[in-house]
Structures are given as structure tokens and as C-alpha cells.
Amino acid sequence: MSKPHRSRVVTEGARRTPNRAMLRAVGFSDADFEKPVVGVANAHSDITPCNAGIGPLAERASVALREAGAVAQTFGTITISDGISMGTPGMRYSLVSREVIADSIETVANGQSMDGILALGGCDKNMPGAMIALARLDLPSIFVYGGTIKPGHYEGEDLTIVSAFEAVGKHAAGAIGGDELRAVEARACPGAGACGGMFTANTMSAAFEAMGMSLPYSSTMAAEDADKADSAAASGRALADAIAAGRTARHMITRKGLENAMSVVIAVGGSTNAILHLLAIADAAEVEFTLADCDAVSRRVPVLCDMKPSGRFITTELHRAGGTPQVMKILLEHDLLHGDAPTVSGRTVAEVLADVPAEPPAGQEVIRPFSRPIYRQGHLGVLHGNLAPEGAVAKLSGVAERRVRGPARPFDSEEDAFEAILGGSIRPGDVVIIRYEGPKGGPGMREMLSPTSAIIGAGLGDSVALITDGRFSGGTYGLVVGHVVPEAAVGGPLALVEDGDMVVVDGDQRTLDVELSEAELGRRRAEFEPPAPRARRGVLAKYARLVGPASEGAVTDRPDD
């Protein structure tokens, strides 16, 4: 530690003796009362492979903190496995868990007057949930990613969890038999770590590294490799230094930091969920950052990485090609990154990247050079129109046509749409609409990986568009539009669409419309009656009452106007 630090735990308030007495019972010595107390927010769980390796990382980080002159106190927080809950009613709890996680970390950190937070996460929602908490608290903080999973293998191909979802669609279409379906399922996830493509967890880890809230190279390490544990220890040492220097989370979570994060999300071909989560993190940090800002970044930043789900490679291969720092250096060289933005290490982004080559390594195709991108503009776009007056988020990667006009096939739940796809009633050219799955209507804004994977598996990926007020997994690709605002449950235009209405999705023009007159929309709106809430008590009902629109991050703690 570069300068003395007296813990808030024992200096706040006049009655220090009871504090000391209770802390002695958990191992504090006299000397520890003069040290900063760091909360280690440990999301370890064997509910999901994403978090199954986090416990040892928390211990390595705690040891490093103690060696650096701090006191580490570990506490747990929850996780929901998106992959396991996908396609079930349990998925309604996924986005809700982001808020529960943020609230729990904030509650412990402030309730125990902690001096810093080291947060560890591995699955889709404990990552942004932790970062929202760090932004609210504005303490010296660092995020440690649990790491990515290694690929499964079958018939000479790398497998990810999305391989299993797509195999269901192929099986339903008669393209594969039951034995092959079971073989893919048994091999898709070989060990600990988050889903291996550039899905939501790996997207958010790359974003956090770009934001300066995680150490270099940490976002693409495999969960089971030794360098991941070494990075956790280095993170503990970096946090101890940040506490001594007074470097807090909002030093990094700034407009520049968020723009850097969004730029990397685009460059690596990341998940639509990143937009929702970055908006929520910005809100927690009280930084002005909007859907329009996300779209502006996407229009100027190319996609440089050929990553699954729409590309060929997985995150362990990205790591071998140079990881997030290599992608960031290419962007920096072309003025698409703020080099003066600070990082948790105390160095600027440009200083962190000083020794990284300006060009990606030769002989690999994972990271393309700037002169030969996958796409010259970003794969994520913000659409507006009479179906999305307040915005929607489109994923445009891996599609043959960025403009689709077709008859609407509306469904009032994910389950109804999924059964229609598996039953063969969706035809080329259809525009599938899944509504009443938004933050309030779901409630919980479920991800639609099962329907989109079934569409891909049925061979309809290039000919069917899907629109929803729900979300998409980072494993989704094809022409999909989500986060439609206003959502159907509050009378948004999706609720007014009828079977056969012509819908136009235009990714280039950034528009989303139904070919109906304002008079006809007005007539249908006057007849609209909202459905009964799906949840009347418990956490889902509470979430539905509090949650804001997806266009503002779907957060639950906005101040009253």
C-alpha cells in the first residue's frame, strides 16, 4: 500500500468497540483494524458451469489482497443460468436476477462500510449486475471474470451450447436423428466456464476490459487455465493499489469508458444484450449514454472478429490471437477508441496498449486487419418506426438480406411461437412476432434462443425475421429485432399487429414498420385491452411494477421525476 488507510468499518460512527469485538470473531487482528476492508463478491455456484470455477478465483484474489495490505471479506451473491432456464418459465427470472445481484452487492458493501469491492462473475447477469452495483457504490472496485468454457467436439467440429439448441431445430426438421442429437447434447459443454462463443458473458467481459474495469487479457481467458487464477490474484493487487490511490469505479465508468466498451462490443461481434446492460450501467453511474449513442458507435466501428454464433471461432481462439487488447489496439490506431480513458490499473488505455502490435498476427483469421473487416459497419443497429416509436435493437450478423418485407405471424408467448416453428407452420418470408415478453409483460424480458435456434435449425435463418419485445441470447444470429419499445403489455404497437399484416424490417435504413395507416392503428389501439398480469405476487410482480423500459436499460431504481 502506498499510503496509510484506516478502514471505514471501524472508523465510521462513534461506537467502534462492538465492531471490533464481532470482527475479531471472524479473524481480525489488532493490525487489521488499520487496513482497508475489501468485499469479495463471490458468485460461485454449481448451478451452472459458467460459475462453477469461481470459488478458487475468489480465494486467489483474497490471498493477494491480504498480501497487499488489505483485509478480504467474502460474501456470496446469486446466479441464474440462462442456458438452463432458456425456453422455460424460469427464464423470466434471468434479467430480474441482474437487479437482485446489484442490490445484494450494494447492500453488503454499504451495510458493512466496505472500502473496496472485488466482484467475480461468470454468467450473463451476475456480470452486469455486479457492474451496476460498482457504478452505484463508486468505491475502488475491480471485476474478475470467471472465464470462458473450452469447446466441445463432435465429428471434427467445435461445439458450444448453441450447437445443442440448433440441434433441436435440425432434429425437428428431420435433418439429424436422435442419436446425433444426443451426441451433440452430451459433448457441447465439457467443463467449467461461460458459453464459448461471443455470446453475452464473453461480450460483457470484453466490454468491462475495454471500460478499464478489468485487467488486460482477462476477458478471454479459459476458466480452467492457470492464467485465469493468476489474473485473479493480479486483480487483487491492482485493487489494493486503487484503494491507496483513491481510484473509484466512476473514474472508469465515464462517457469515454462506455464508448470504448461499446466500440469493442461491435468489433468482436458481440451480443444485443450488451446495449441493454451498458445503458443500465450508465444509468447507475449517472452518465448520459443512450440508444442513439450505441447506434452511432455501431455506424462507425467495423466488426473485426469472426466469432460464433454467426462466425467460425470461439473465445479461446480469440485469446490465442491476441485477445481484447489486440482488438482495442486496432481500434486505437484508427481513432475509434479513447486512448486517454483511465483504467483500474492507474494507466490510460493507450499506456496499457503501448506494447500491443498495431496489426493482428499473421496466419490466423480470428481477428481481421482493419483493411479487411467482417463487416465495415457494426452488426447491431437501433431501429425506429411505427412498430418501435421509442426504439428497438436489431442484430444483423450472418444474414443474406438486411431488408425483409413479409406477413406477420404474431404469437402472444415464446412457447406458442416455438411450437409453431417446430410444427412446420412458419414459411419462408414470414415475420414472426413474439410479444408480451417485455420487461413488464413477461415479466422479465425472456431471451428467445429456443425459437431463433429452431428457425436456424429448420433452415429458415435467411428467410424468416423475428421481432420481439423480449431479448435475444448472445447465441442468436439471423435477422432478429428485440427490445421493442413501448412493449406490447403497455399498449405498444406490437400488441396491435394481426396475422397477415405486412411488416418491413430495414437494417440499412434503421426502420421497423407495419404497413398500416395511423387511422387503422388508432382504431386497434382504442380496442386494445391489456392482458392480465402473469405474476401478482413475489419477485416477478415486484419487478414488473418497478422496471423501466428497455430503451433505458430496464432498470428498477430510477429516481422519481
C-alpha positions as CSV (number, residue, x, y, z in Angstrom):
1,M,0.0,0.0,0.0
2,S,1.4,3.4,-1.0
3,K,-0.2,5.3,1.9
4,P,-1.9,4.5,5.2
5,H,-5.6,3.7,5.1
6,R,-7.9,3.4,8.1
7,S,-10.9,1.1,7.4
8,R,-14.4,2.6,7.2
9,V,-15.6,-0.5,9.1
10,V,-14.1,0.7,12.3
11,T,-13.8,4.5,11.9
12,E,-17.4,5.4,10.8
13,G,-19.5,6.1,13.8
14,A,-18.6,6.6,17.5
15,R,-19.2,3.0,18.8
16,R,-16.2,1.1,17.5
17,T,-15.8,-1.4,20.3
18,P,-18.7,-3.7,19.3
19,N,-17.5,-3.6,15.7
20,R,-14.1,-4.8,16.8
21,A,-15.5,-7.5,19.0
22,M,-17.5,-9.0,16.2
23,L,-14.7,-8.7,13.6
24,R,-12.3,-10.4,16.0
25,A,-14.6,-13.4,15.9
26,V,-14.0,-13.8,12.1
27,G,-10.3,-13.5,12.4
28,F,-9.3,-9.8,12.6
29,S,-6.1,-8.9,14.5
30,D,-5.3,-5.5,16.0
31,A,-3.4,-4.6,12.9
32,D,-6.3,-5.5,10.6
33,F,-8.3,-2.6,12.0
34,E,-6.0,-0.2,10.4
35,K,-6.3,-1.8,6.9
36,P,-8.9,-1.3,4.2
37,V,-11.6,-3.9,4.2
38,V,-12.4,-5.2,0.7
39,G,-15.6,-7.1,0.0
40,V,-15.1,-10.0,-2.3
41,A,-18.4,-10.5,-4.0
42,N,-18.2,-14.2,-4.9
43,A,-20.8,-15.5,-7.5
44,H,-19.5,-19.1,-7.2
45,S,-22.2,-21.7,-7.9
46,D,-22.5,-25.2,-9.3
47,I,-25.9,-24.3,-10.7
48,T,-24.1,-23.5,-14.0
49,P,-20.7,-24.3,-15.5
50,C,-20.3,-20.5,-16.0
51,N,-19.8,-20.0,-12.3
52,A,-18.5,-23.4,-11.2
53,G,-14.9,-22.4,-11.2
54,I,-15.2,-19.0,-9.5
55,G,-14.6,-20.2,-5.9
56,P,-10.9,-20.8,-6.3
57,L,-10.5,-17.5,-8.1
58,A,-12.1,-15.7,-5.2
59,E,-9.6,-17.4,-2.8
60,R,-6.6,-16.4,-5.0
61,A,-7.8,-12.8,-5.1
62,S,-8.4,-12.8,-1.3
63,V,-4.9,-14.1,-0.6
64,A,-3.4,-11.4,-2.9
65,L,-5.4,-8.7,-1.2
66,R,-4.2,-9.8,2.2
67,E,-0.6,-9.9,0.9
68,A,-1.0,-6.4,-0.5
69,G,-2.1,-5.0,2.9
70,A,-5.9,-5.2,2.8
71,V,-8.4,-7.4,4.6
72,A,-10.6,-9.5,2.3
73,Q,-14.1,-10.5,3.4
74,T,-16.0,-12.8,1.1
75,F,-19.8,-12.8,0.6
76,G,-22.0,-14.6,-1.9
77,T,-24.4,-13.5,-4.5
78,I,-26.8,-15.4,-6.7
79,T,-26.8,-16.5,-10.3
80,I,-29.4,-17.8,-12.8
81,S,-28.2,-19.9,-15.7
82,D,-29.7,-18.5,-18.9
83,G,-28.7,-21.6,-20.8
84,I,-30.5,-23.9,-18.4
85,S,-33.6,-21.8,-17.9
86,M,-33.8,-20.9,-21.7
87,G,-37.2,-21.7,-23.2
88,T,-38.8,-22.3,-19.8
89,P,-40.8,-20.0,-17.5
90,G,-37.7,-19.9,-15.3
91,M,-36.1,-17.6,-17.9
92,R,-38.4,-14.8,-16.7
93,Y,-36.1,-14.6,-13.6
94,S,-32.9,-14.1,-15.6
95,L,-33.0,-10.3,-16.1
96,V,-34.6,-10.0,-12.7
97,S,-31.6,-11.6,-11.2
98,R,-29.4,-8.8,-12.6
99,E,-31.2,-6.4,-10.3
100,V,-31.2,-8.7,-7.3
101,I,-27.4,-9.2,-7.7
102,A,-26.8,-5.4,-8.0
103,D,-29.0,-4.8,-4.9
104,S,-27.2,-7.5,-2.9
105,I,-23.7,-6.2,-3.6
106,E,-24.8,-2.6,-2.9
107,T,-26.5,-3.8,0.3
108,V,-23.5,-5.6,1.7
109,A,-20.9,-3.0,0.7
110,N,-22.8,-0.1,2.2
111,G,-24.2,-2.1,5.1
112,Q,-20.7,-3.2,6.2
113,S,-19.0,0.1,5.2
114,M,-16.5,-1.6,3.0
115,D,-13.6,0.3,1.4
116,G,-13.5,-1.5,-1.9
117,I,-15.1,-4.3,-3.9
118,L,-13.7,-7.1,-5.9
119,A,-16.6,-8.7,-7.8
120,L,-16.4,-12.1,-9.5
121,G,-18.9,-13.3,-12.1
122,G,-19.2,-15.7,-14.9
123,C,-22.8,-15.9,-16.2
124,D,-24.7,-13.4,-18.2
125,K,-26.5,-11.5,-15.4
126,N,-24.1,-11.6,-12.5
127,M,-21.6,-9.7,-14.7
128,P,-23.7,-6.6,-15.5
129,G,-25.4,-7.0,-12.1
130,A,-22.1,-6.6,-10.4
131,M,-21.0,-3.7,-12.6
132,I,-24.3,-1.8,-11.9
133,A,-23.5,-2.2,-8.1
134,L,-20.0,-1.0,-8.6
135,A,-21.2,2.0,-10.5
136,R,-23.8,2.8,-7.8
137,L,-21.3,2.4,-4.9
138,D,-18.4,4.3,-6.6
139,L,-15.8,2.6,-4.4
140,P,-12.4,1.4,-5.6
141,S,-13.5,-1.6,-7.5
142,I,-12.4,-4.3,-10.0
143,F,-14.3,-7.0,-11.8
144,V,-12.8,-10.5,-12.2
145,Y,-14.4,-12.7,-15.0
146,G,-14.7,-16.4,-14.2
147,G,-13.5,-17.3,-17.7
148,T,-14.8,-18.9,-20.8
149,I,-15.5,-22.6,-21.4
150,K,-13.4,-24.7,-23.7
151,P,-15.1,-26.1,-26.8
152,G,-16.8,-29.4,-27.0
153,H,-16.1,-31.6,-30.1
154,Y,-18.2,-33.8,-32.4
155,E,-17.4,-35.0,-35.9
156,G,-14.5,-32.6,-36.3
157,E,-16.4,-29.5,-35.3
158,D,-16.2,-27.3,-32.2
159,L,-19.4,-27.2,-30.2
160,T,-20.9,-24.6,-27.9
161,I,-24.2,-24.5,-26.0
162,V,-25.9,-23.0,-29.1
163,S,-25.0,-26.2,-31.0
164,A,-27.4,-28.1,-28.7
165,F,-30.2,-25.6,-29.3
166,E,-29.7,-25.7,-33.1
167,A,-29.6,-29.5,-33.0
168,V,-33.1,-29.4,-31.6
169,G,-34.3,-27.5,-34.7
170,K,-32.4,-29.8,-37.0
171,H,-33.9,-32.8,-35.4
172,A,-37.4,-31.3,-35.7
173,A,-36.8,-30.6,-39.4
174,G,-35.6,-34.2,-39.9
175,A,-32.0,-33.2,-40.7
176,I,-30.5,-35.3,-37.9
177,G,-31.6,-38.3,-36.0
178,G,-32.0,-38.9,-32.3
179,D,-28.5,-40.4,-31.8
180,E,-26.8,-37.3,-33.3
181,L,-29.0,-35.0,-31.2
182,R,-27.9,-36.9,-28.0
183,A,-24.3,-36.9,-29.1
184,V,-24.2,-33.1,-29.5
185,E,-26.0,-32.6,-26.2
186,A,-23.5,-34.8,-24.4
187,R,-20.5,-33.0,-25.8
188,A,-21.5,-29.4,-26.0
189,C,-20.2,-28.3,-22.6
190,P,-17.1,-30.2,-21.5
191,G,-16.3,-28.3,-18.2
192,A,-16.3,-25.1,-16.3
193,G,-16.7,-21.6,-17.9
194,A,-19.1,-19.4,-19.6
195,C,-20.6,-20.3,-23.0
196,G,-17.7,-20.3,-25.5
197,G,-18.8,-18.1,-28.4
198,M,-19.1,-14.3,-28.4
199,F,-22.3,-14.7,-26.5
200,T,-23.4,-12.4,-23.7
201,A,-20.9,-13.4,-21.0
202,N,-17.9,-13.1,-23.2
203,T,-19.3,-9.9,-24.8
204,M,-19.6,-8.3,-21.4
205,S,-16.2,-9.5,-20.2
206,A,-14.7,-7.8,-23.3
207,A,-16.7,-4.7,-22.6
208,F,-15.5,-4.5,-19.0
209,E,-11.9,-4.9,-20.0
210,A,-12.4,-2.1,-22.6
211,M,-14.0,0.1,-20.0
212,G,-10.9,-0.3,-17.8
213,M,-12.7,-2.2,-15.0
214,S,-10.8,-5.5,-15.6
215,L,-7.2,-6.3,-16.2
216,P,-5.8,-6.7,-19.7
217,Y,-6.3,-10.1,-21.4
218,S,-8.5,-11.3,-18.5
219,S,-11.7,-11.2,-20.6
220,T,-10.8,-14.1,-23.0
221,M,-9.0,-16.5,-20.6
222,A,-10.4,-20.0,-20.2
223,A,-11.9,-20.7,-16.8
224,E,-9.8,-23.9,-16.3
225,D,-6.4,-22.4,-17.3
226,A,-3.8,-21.4,-14.8
227,D,-3.5,-17.8,-16.2
228,K,-7.1,-17.2,-15.1
229,A,-6.2,-17.8,-11.5
230,D,-3.0,-15.7,-11.8
231,S,-5.1,-12.9,-13.3
232,A,-7.5,-13.1,-10.3
233,A,-4.5,-12.6,-7.9
234,A,-3.2,-9.7,-10.0
235,S,-6.7,-8.2,-9.8
236,G,-6.5,-8.3,-6.0
237,R,-3.2,-6.5,-6.1
238,A,-4.5,-3.9,-8.6
239,L,-7.5,-3.2,-6.4
240,A,-5.3,-2.7,-3.3
241,D,-3.3,-0.1,-5.3
242,A,-6.5,1.6,-6.5
243,I,-7.7,1.9,-2.9
244,A,-4.5,3.6,-1.9
245,A,-4.7,5.9,-4.8
246,G,-8.4,6.7,-4.3
247,R,-9.3,5.4,-7.8
248,T,-13.0,4.6,-7.7
249,A,-15.3,2.9,-10.2
250,R,-16.7,6.1,-11.7
251,H,-13.2,7.1,-12.7
252,M,-13.6,4.4,-15.4
253,I,-17.3,4.2,-15.9
254,T,-17.5,7.5,-17.8
255,R,-18.8,8.5,-21.2
256,K,-15.4,7.7,-22.8
257,G,-15.3,4.4,-20.9
258,L,-18.7,3.4,-22.1
259,E,-18.0,4.4,-25.7
260,N,-14.8,2.3,-25.6
261,A,-16.9,-0.6,-24.2
262,M,-19.5,-0.3,-27.0
263,S,-16.8,0.0,-29.6
264,V,-15.2,-3.3,-28.5
265,V,-18.7,-4.9,-28.4
266,I,-19.1,-4.1,-32.1
267,A,-15.6,-5.0,-33.1
268,V,-15.9,-8.5,-31.5
269,G,-19.4,-9.1,-32.9
270,G,-21.0,-9.1,-29.5
271,S,-24.5,-9.7,-28.1
272,T,-27.5,-7.4,-28.3
273,N,-27.7,-7.7,-24.6
274,A,-24.6,-5.5,-24.3
275,I,-26.7,-2.5,-25.3
276,L,-29.3,-3.2,-22.6
277,H,-26.6,-3.7,-19.9
278,L,-24.4,-0.7,-20.9
279,L,-27.5,1.5,-20.7
280,A,-28.2,0.2,-17.2
281,I,-24.6,0.6,-16.1
282,A,-24.5,4.2,-17.4
283,D,-27.7,4.9,-15.6
284,A,-26.2,3.6,-12.3
285,A,-23.1,5.8,-12.8
286,E,-25.3,8.8,-13.7
287,V,-23.6,9.1,-17.1
288,E,-25.6,10.3,-20.2
289,F,-25.4,7.4,-22.6
290,T,-28.4,6.4,-24.8
291,L,-29.6,4.1,-27.5
292,A,-28.7,6.8,-30.1
293,D,-25.1,6.7,-28.7
294,C,-24.9,2.9,-29.1
295,D,-26.2,3.2,-32.7
296,A,-23.7,6.0,-33.5
297,V,-20.8,3.7,-32.3
298,S,-22.1,0.8,-34.4
299,R,-22.3,3.0,-37.5
300,R,-18.6,3.9,-37.3
301,V,-16.9,0.8,-35.9
302,P,-16.3,-2.3,-38.1
303,V,-16.7,-5.9,-37.0
304,L,-13.2,-7.3,-36.9
305,C,-13.7,-10.7,-35.3
306,D,-15.1,-13.8,-37.0
307,M,-16.8,-15.2,-33.9
308,K,-19.6,-17.6,-33.2
309,P,-22.6,-17.6,-33.3
310,S,-22.6,-16.2,-36.8
311,G,-18.9,-16.7,-37.4
312,R,-16.4,-19.6,-37.1
313,F,-14.3,-19.1,-34.0
314,I,-14.7,-19.3,-30.2
315,T,-13.3,-17.2,-27.4
316,T,-10.3,-19.4,-26.5
317,E,-9.2,-18.9,-30.1
318,L,-9.6,-15.1,-29.8
319,H,-7.4,-15.3,-26.7
320,R,-4.7,-17.0,-28.7
321,A,-4.9,-14.4,-31.4
322,G,-4.2,-11.5,-29.0
323,G,-7.5,-11.2,-27.1
324,T,-9.3,-8.0,-26.3
325,P,-6.1,-5.9,-26.2
326,Q,-5.3,-6.7,-29.8
327,V,-8.8,-5.7,-30.9
328,M,-8.5,-2.5,-28.8
329,K,-5.1,-1.6,-30.3
330,I,-6.5,-1.9,-33.9
331,L,-9.4,0.4,-32.9
332,L,-7.0,2.8,-31.2
333,E,-4.8,3.0,-34.3
334,H,-7.8,4.2,-36.3
335,D,-9.1,6.7,-33.8
336,L,-12.1,4.5,-32.7
337,L,-11.0,4.3,-29.1
338,H,-10.4,6.9,-26.4
339,G,-6.7,6.3,-25.5
340,D,-6.8,8.8,-22.7
341,A,-9.5,6.9,-20.8
342,P,-8.3,5.7,-17.4
343,T,-8.2,2.1,-16.3
344,V,-8.3,0.4,-12.9
345,S,-4.5,-0.1,-13.0
346,G,-3.9,3.7,-13.0
347,R,-2.7,3.7,-16.6
348,T,-4.6,5.1,-19.5
349,V,-5.9,2.8,-22.3
350,A,-3.1,4.0,-24.6
351,E,-0.5,3.1,-22.0
352,V,-2.0,-0.3,-21.4
353,L,-1.9,-1.0,-25.1
354,A,1.6,0.5,-25.8
355,D,3.3,-2.8,-26.4
356,V,0.5,-4.4,-28.4
357,P,1.1,-4.7,-32.1
358,A,-0.9,-2.4,-34.4
359,E,-1.8,-5.3,-36.7
360,P,-3.2,-8.8,-35.7
361,P,-0.9,-11.8,-36.0
362,A,-0.4,-13.3,-39.4
363,G,-1.6,-16.8,-40.2
364,Q,-4.9,-16.5,-38.3
365,E,-8.4,-15.4,-39.2
366,V,-10.0,-14.8,-35.8
367,I,-9.1,-11.1,-35.7
368,R,-9.2,-9.4,-39.1
369,P,-7.0,-6.4,-40.0
370,F,-8.8,-3.1,-40.2
371,S,-8.5,-3.2,-44.0
372,R,-10.4,-6.5,-44.3
373,P,-13.2,-6.5,-41.7
374,I,-16.0,-9.0,-41.4
375,Y,-18.4,-6.0,-41.8
376,R,-17.5,-2.4,-42.4
377,Q,-20.2,-1.2,-40.1
378,G,-21.4,-2.7,-36.9
379,H,-23.8,-5.7,-36.7
380,L,-26.1,-4.1,-34.1
381,G,-28.5,-1.4,-35.1
382,V,-31.1,0.7,-33.3
383,L,-34.4,0.8,-35.3
384,H,-37.3,3.1,-35.1
385,G,-40.7,3.2,-36.9
386,N,-44.4,2.8,-36.2
387,L,-43.7,-0.6,-34.6
388,A,-40.9,0.8,-32.4
389,P,-41.5,4.5,-31.7
390,E,-39.0,4.5,-28.9
391,G,-36.5,2.2,-30.4
392,A,-35.6,-1.5,-30.9
393,V,-32.3,-3.3,-31.2
394,A,-31.5,-5.4,-34.3
395,K,-28.8,-8.0,-34.8
396,L,-27.8,-8.1,-38.4
397,S,-24.9,-10.5,-38.5
398,G,-24.9,-13.6,-40.6
399,V,-27.9,-12.5,-42.7
400,A,-28.2,-12.6,-46.5
401,E,-30.7,-9.8,-46.7
402,R,-30.8,-6.8,-44.3
403,R,-34.3,-5.8,-45.5
404,V,-37.2,-8.1,-45.1
405,R,-40.9,-7.5,-46.0
406,G,-43.3,-10.2,-45.1
407,P,-46.6,-11.2,-43.5
408,A,-46.7,-11.0,-39.7
409,R,-47.1,-14.2,-37.7
410,P,-47.9,-12.9,-34.2
411,F,-47.7,-15.0,-31.1
412,D,-48.5,-14.0,-27.5
413,S,-45.8,-16.0,-25.9
414,E,-42.4,-17.7,-26.6
415,E,-43.9,-21.1,-26.2
416,D,-46.6,-20.6,-28.8
417,A,-44.0,-19.4,-31.4
418,F,-41.7,-22.3,-30.6
419,E,-44.4,-24.9,-31.1
420,A,-45.4,-23.3,-34.4
421,I,-41.8,-23.3,-35.7
422,L,-41.2,-27.0,-34.6
423,G,-44.6,-27.8,-36.1
424,G,-43.6,-26.6,-39.5
425,S,-46.2,-23.8,-39.8
426,I,-43.7,-21.0,-40.3
427,R,-42.8,-20.4,-44.0
428,P,-40.0,-18.6,-45.8
429,G,-40.8,-14.9,-45.9
430,D,-42.8,-14.9,-42.7
431,V,-42.1,-12.3,-40.0
432,V,-42.5,-14.0,-36.6
433,I,-43.6,-11.6,-33.8
434,I,-43.3,-12.8,-30.2
435,R,-45.0,-10.2,-27.9
436,Y,-45.9,-9.8,-24.2
437,E,-42.4,-10.9,-23.3
438,G,-41.0,-7.5,-22.4
439,P,-39.8,-6.3,-19.0
440,K,-43.3,-5.7,-17.6
441,G,-45.3,-8.1,-19.8
442,G,-43.1,-11.2,-19.4
443,P,-42.4,-10.2,-16.8
444,G,-38.6,-10.4,-17.1
445,M,-37.9,-10.0,-20.8
446,R,-37.0,-13.6,-21.7
447,E,-34.4,-14.4,-24.3
448,M,-35.7,-16.1,-27.5
449,L,-32.8,-18.5,-28.1
450,S,-35.1,-21.5,-28.5
451,P,-37.3,-20.0,-31.3
452,T,-34.3,-18.5,-33.1
453,S,-32.2,-21.6,-32.9
454,A,-35.2,-23.6,-34.1
455,I,-35.5,-21.3,-37.1
456,I,-31.9,-21.7,-37.9
457,G,-32.1,-25.5,-37.4
458,A,-35.1,-25.7,-39.7
459,G,-33.1,-24.0,-42.5
460,L,-35.1,-20.7,-42.3
461,G,-32.4,-18.4,-41.0
462,D,-32.0,-16.5,-44.2
463,S,-35.7,-16.2,-45.0
464,V,-37.6,-15.6,-41.7
465,A,-37.3,-12.5,-39.4
466,L,-38.2,-12.5,-35.8
467,I,-39.3,-9.5,-33.8
468,T,-40.0,-9.3,-30.0
469,D,-40.3,-7.0,-27.1
470,G,-38.2,-9.6,-25.3
471,R,-34.5,-10.2,-25.6
472,F,-32.1,-12.4,-27.5
473,S,-29.4,-14.6,-26.3
474,G,-25.9,-13.7,-27.3
475,G,-26.0,-17.0,-29.1
476,T,-28.7,-15.8,-31.5
477,Y,-28.0,-14.8,-35.1
478,G,-30.0,-14.1,-38.2
479,L,-32.3,-11.1,-38.8
480,V,-33.7,-10.6,-35.3
481,V,-35.1,-7.5,-33.7
482,G,-35.7,-7.2,-29.9
483,H,-36.1,-4.8,-27.1
484,V,-39.1,-3.2,-28.9
485,V,-40.3,-0.2,-27.0
486,P,-43.1,0.5,-26.0
487,E,-43.6,-3.2,-25.2
488,A,-46.9,-4.9,-26.0
489,A,-48.1,-5.1,-22.4
490,V,-48.3,-1.4,-22.1
491,G,-50.1,-1.0,-25.4
492,G,-47.1,-0.7,-27.7
493,P,-47.7,-1.2,-31.4
494,L,-46.6,-4.9,-31.3
495,A,-49.9,-5.6,-29.5
496,L,-51.9,-4.3,-32.4
497,V,-50.4,-6.4,-35.2
498,E,-52.7,-9.1,-36.7
499,D,-51.9,-12.2,-38.6
500,G,-51.0,-11.3,-42.2
501,D,-50.2,-7.6,-41.7
502,M,-47.2,-6.7,-43.8
503,V,-44.1,-5.8,-41.8
504,V,-40.9,-4.2,-43.0
505,V,-37.6,-4.6,-41.3
506,D,-34.8,-2.5,-42.8
507,G,-31.4,-2.8,-41.2
508,D,-29.7,-0.3,-43.5
509,Q,-32.4,2.4,-43.1
510,R,-32.7,1.5,-39.4
511,T,-36.6,1.2,-39.6
512,L,-39.2,-1.1,-38.3
513,D,-42.8,-0.6,-39.6
514,V,-46.1,-2.3,-40.2
515,E,-47.9,-1.2,-43.3
516,L,-51.0,0.2,-41.6
517,S,-52.4,3.7,-41.6
518,E,-52.4,5.7,-38.5
519,A,-56.1,5.6,-38.6
520,E,-56.2,1.8,-38.5
521,L,-53.6,1.7,-35.8
522,G,-55.6,4.2,-33.8
523,R,-58.8,2.1,-34.2
524,R,-57.0,-1.0,-33.0
525,R,-55.4,0.9,-30.1
526,A,-58.8,2.1,-28.9
527,E,-60.0,-1.6,-28.8
528,F,-56.8,-2.8,-27.0
529,E,-57.2,-4.4,-23.6
530,P,-54.0,-5.3,-21.7
531,P,-53.8,-8.9,-20.7
532,A,-53.9,-9.9,-17.0
533,P,-50.5,-9.8,-15.3
534,R,-48.7,-13.2,-15.4
535,A,-47.4,-12.6,-11.8
536,R,-49.4,-11.0,-9.0
537,R,-47.1,-11.6,-6.0
538,G,-43.4,-12.3,-5.4
539,V,-40.3,-11.1,-7.1
540,L,-41.7,-11.1,-10.7
541,A,-44.7,-9.0,-9.7
542,K,-42.4,-6.6,-7.8
543,Y,-40.1,-6.3,-10.8
544,A,-43.0,-5.7,-13.2
545,R,-44.2,-2.8,-11.0
546,L,-40.7,-1.1,-10.8
547,V,-39.0,-1.9,-14.1
548,G,-38.4,0.8,-16.7
549,P,-38.3,0.4,-20.5
550,A,-35.7,-1.5,-22.3
551,S,-34.6,1.7,-24.1
552,E,-33.3,2.9,-20.8
553,G,-31.7,-0.3,-19.6
554,A,-34.7,-2.0,-18.0
555,V,-33.6,-0.8,-14.5
556,T,-35.6,-0.8,-11.3
557,D,-34.1,2.0,-9.3
558,R,-34.7,5.2,-11.4
559,P,-35.4,8.2,-9.2
560,D,-38.9,9.6,-9.3
561,D,-39.3,12.5,-11.7
